[in-house]
Amino acid sequence: MTLSFFDQFLSPSLLGIPLIALALLLPWTLFPTPSARWLNNRLLSLQGQFMSRFTQQLLLPLSPGGHKSAAIFTSLIIFLITLNVLGLLPYTFTPTTQLSLNLGLAVPLWLATVIIGMRNQPTAALGHLLPEGTPTLLIPVLIVIETISLLIRPLALGVRLTANLTAGHLLMGLISTAAFYLLPIMPTVAALTTIVLLLLSLLEIAVAMIQAYVFVLLLSLYLQENI
């Protein structure tokens, strides 16, 4: 029974062909397409307001040089929120519970911020590895520590997103299984467990959105350090 809880994180396949690419592409078909009319429908208006508000909040800590990346960050957060929320539906697969996918998103974007910093201001980018006023004896140790902390950033991004979503899915699976087995024995306790499950589901929707926002926000802060 323990292994069945982790079966939901296995990448689906059909005739030996992995379907993770299909799971990544299908959510894009749910997005409304812009119309040629002057007045949009409610769904398009809601999507436009969300993108406008998020872009406004995202650009607040960024200098004008980082505004060029607004389209990338907005597309990324919509993509992550869609995958995270759709993964909460029954009998669905959440691609963002795969560490390989999250690292595949985090490493190239983090590396792009480092390359931008090395190209635009190499002295300041390398200066982050050694704080000003460091004693001479601590210089080699601090350089190693700061280098490790810099290299671990994409790993932290991927692991944070994977761990939060995986923990939420496992907790929902455990509580729903407990409610199912308690129903014929203790109906009252099963009803209370079901209420807890519904509240946890609402919490997981919030977590899915917050984790996508944190992922993009940290990337934007990394970019701000290098521009």
C-alpha positions as CSV (number, residue, x, y, z in Angstrom):
1,M,0.0,0.0,0.0
2,T,2.9,2.3,0.7
3,L,4.2,2.1,-2.8
4,S,0.8,2.9,-4.4
5,F,1.0,6.5,-2.9
6,F,4.1,7.1,-5.0
7,D,2.7,5.6,-8.2
8,Q,1.0,8.9,-8.9
9,F,4.5,10.5,-9.4
10,L,5.5,8.0,-12.1
11,S,5.7,9.5,-15.6
12,P,2.8,8.1,-17.7
13,S,3.6,6.1,-20.8
14,L,1.6,4.5,-23.6
15,L,3.2,1.5,-25.4
16,G,6.5,2.4,-23.9
17,I,6.3,6.0,-25.1
18,P,6.6,8.6,-22.3
19,L,3.6,11.0,-22.2
20,I,5.2,13.8,-20.2
21,A,5.6,15.9,-23.4
22,L,1.8,15.5,-24.0
23,A,1.2,16.5,-20.3
24,L,3.2,19.6,-20.9
25,L,1.6,20.7,-24.1
26,L,-2.1,20.0,-23.5
27,P,-2.6,22.7,-20.8
28,W,-1.7,25.3,-23.4
29,T,-4.9,24.4,-25.3
30,L,-7.0,25.5,-22.3
31,F,-5.8,29.1,-22.6
32,P,-8.3,31.4,-24.3
33,T,-7.1,32.9,-27.6
34,P,-7.4,36.7,-28.2
35,S,-10.3,37.8,-30.4
36,A,-10.5,40.5,-33.0
37,R,-13.4,42.2,-31.2
38,W,-13.0,45.4,-29.3
39,L,-14.6,44.0,-26.2
40,N,-13.2,40.7,-24.8
41,N,-15.2,38.1,-22.9
42,R,-14.9,37.6,-19.2
43,L,-12.3,34.9,-19.4
44,L,-10.0,37.0,-21.6
45,S,-10.5,40.0,-19.4
46,L,-9.7,38.0,-16.2
47,Q,-6.5,36.6,-17.9
48,G,-5.5,40.1,-19.0
49,Q,-5.9,41.6,-15.6
50,F,-4.0,38.7,-14.0
51,M,-1.1,39.1,-16.4
52,S,-1.1,42.9,-16.0
53,R,-1.1,42.8,-12.2
54,F,1.6,40.1,-12.0
55,T,3.8,41.9,-14.4
56,Q,3.4,45.1,-12.4
57,Q,4.4,43.3,-9.2
58,L,7.2,41.5,-10.8
59,L,8.8,44.7,-12.3
60,L,8.7,46.6,-9.0
61,P,12.1,45.3,-7.7
62,L,13.7,45.2,-11.2
63,S,15.6,48.0,-12.8
64,P,14.6,49.1,-16.3
65,G,17.2,46.7,-17.7
66,G,15.3,43.7,-16.4
67,H,12.0,44.8,-17.9
68,K,12.9,43.0,-21.1
69,S,12.4,39.7,-19.3
70,A,8.9,40.4,-18.3
71,A,7.4,38.3,-21.1
72,I,9.5,35.3,-20.2
73,F,8.6,35.5,-16.5
74,T,4.9,36.0,-17.2
75,S,4.8,33.0,-19.5
76,L,6.6,30.9,-17.0
77,I,4.3,31.6,-14.1
78,I,1.2,31.0,-16.1
79,F,2.7,27.7,-17.3
80,L,3.7,26.6,-13.8
81,I,0.3,27.7,-12.2
82,T,-1.6,25.8,-14.9
83,L,0.5,22.6,-14.4
84,N,0.3,22.8,-10.6
85,V,-3.4,23.4,-10.4
86,L,-4.4,20.9,-13.0
87,G,-2.3,18.3,-11.2
88,L,-4.7,18.5,-8.3
89,L,-7.5,17.0,-10.3
90,P,-8.2,13.3,-9.9
91,Y,-6.5,10.9,-12.2
92,T,-4.1,13.5,-13.6
93,F,-0.3,13.7,-13.7
94,T,1.6,16.7,-12.4
95,P,4.8,17.2,-14.4
96,T,6.2,19.7,-11.9
97,T,6.5,16.9,-9.3
98,Q,9.4,15.6,-11.4
99,L,12.7,17.0,-10.2
100,S,14.2,16.6,-13.7
101,L,11.6,18.9,-15.2
102,N,12.0,21.6,-12.5
103,L,15.8,21.5,-12.8
104,G,15.4,21.7,-16.6
105,L,13.6,25.0,-16.0
106,A,15.7,26.3,-13.2
107,V,19.2,25.6,-14.5
108,P,19.0,27.4,-17.9
109,L,17.2,30.4,-16.5
110,W,19.6,30.7,-13.6
111,L,22.6,30.3,-15.9
112,A,21.2,33.0,-18.2
113,T,21.2,35.5,-15.3
114,V,24.8,34.5,-14.4
115,I,25.9,35.0,-18.0
116,I,24.1,38.3,-18.2
117,G,26.0,39.5,-15.1
118,M,29.3,38.3,-16.4
119,R,28.8,40.1,-19.7
120,N,27.4,43.4,-18.4
121,Q,29.3,43.9,-15.2
122,P,31.9,41.2,-14.7
123,T,33.7,43.0,-11.8
124,A,30.5,43.3,-9.8
125,A,29.4,39.8,-10.6
126,L,32.7,38.4,-9.3
127,G,32.6,40.8,-6.4
128,H,29.6,38.9,-5.0
129,L,31.9,36.0,-4.2
130,L,34.0,38.1,-1.8
131,P,32.3,40.6,0.6
132,E,34.1,43.8,1.2
133,G,36.4,44.0,4.2
134,T,36.9,40.3,4.5
135,P,40.0,39.3,6.5
136,T,42.9,37.9,4.5
137,L,42.8,34.5,6.1
138,L,39.1,34.0,5.4
139,I,39.3,35.0,1.7
140,P,39.8,31.4,0.3
141,V,37.1,30.0,2.6
142,L,34.6,32.7,1.7
143,I,35.2,32.3,-2.0
144,V,34.5,28.6,-1.8
145,I,31.4,29.1,0.3
146,E,30.0,31.9,-1.9
147,T,30.7,29.8,-5.0
148,I,28.8,26.8,-3.5
149,S,25.9,29.0,-2.5
150,L,25.8,30.4,-6.1
151,L,25.9,27.0,-7.7
152,I,23.2,25.6,-5.3
153,R,20.6,28.2,-6.3
154,P,19.1,26.3,-9.3
155,L,19.1,23.1,-7.2
156,A,17.2,24.9,-4.4
157,L,14.7,26.2,-6.9
158,G,13.9,22.8,-8.3
159,V,13.9,21.0,-5.0
160,R,11.6,23.6,-3.4
161,L,9.0,23.3,-6.1
162,T,9.2,19.5,-6.2
163,A,9.1,18.9,-2.5
164,N,6.2,21.2,-1.8
165,L,4.0,19.7,-4.5
166,T,5.0,16.1,-3.7
167,A,4.3,16.6,0.0
168,G,0.9,18.1,-0.7
169,H,-0.1,15.2,-3.0
170,L,1.1,12.6,-0.5
171,L,-0.8,14.2,2.3
172,M,-4.0,14.4,0.3
173,G,-3.6,10.8,-0.7
174,L,-3.1,9.7,2.9
175,I,-6.1,11.7,4.2
176,S,-8.4,10.5,1.4
177,T,-7.4,6.9,2.1
178,A,-8.0,7.3,5.8
179,A,-11.5,8.7,5.1
180,F,-12.3,5.9,2.7
181,Y,-11.4,3.2,5.3
182,L,-13.0,5.0,8.2
183,L,-16.4,5.4,6.5
184,P,-17.9,1.9,7.3
185,I,-16.3,1.8,10.8
186,M,-16.7,5.4,12.1
187,P,-18.8,7.5,9.8
188,T,-18.5,10.6,12.0
189,V,-14.7,10.5,12.0
190,A,-14.8,9.9,8.2
191,A,-17.0,13.0,7.7
192,L,-14.6,15.1,9.8
193,T,-11.6,13.6,7.8
194,T,-13.4,14.5,4.5
195,I,-13.8,18.1,5.7
196,V,-10.1,18.2,6.5
197,L,-9.4,16.9,3.0
198,L,-11.5,19.6,1.4
199,L,-9.7,22.3,3.5
200,L,-6.4,20.8,2.5
201,S,-7.4,20.8,-1.1
202,L,-8.0,24.6,-0.9
203,L,-4.7,25.0,0.8
204,E,-3.0,23.0,-1.9
205,I,-4.5,25.2,-4.6
206,A,-3.0,28.2,-2.8
207,V,0.4,26.4,-2.4
208,A,0.4,25.5,-6.2
209,M,0.0,29.2,-7.0
210,I,2.4,30.5,-4.4
211,Q,5.2,28.1,-5.3
212,A,4.9,29.1,-9.0
213,Y,5.1,32.7,-7.9
214,V,8.1,32.1,-5.6
215,F,9.9,30.2,-8.4
216,V,9.6,33.2,-10.8
217,L,10.2,35.8,-8.1
218,L,13.5,34.2,-7.1
219,L,14.6,34.1,-10.7
220,S,13.8,37.8,-11.1
221,L,15.8,38.6,-8.0
222,Y,18.7,36.6,-9.4
223,L,18.4,38.6,-12.5
224,Q,18.3,41.9,-10.6
225,E,21.6,41.0,-8.9
226,N,23.3,40.8,-12.3
227,I,22.0,43.8,-14.2
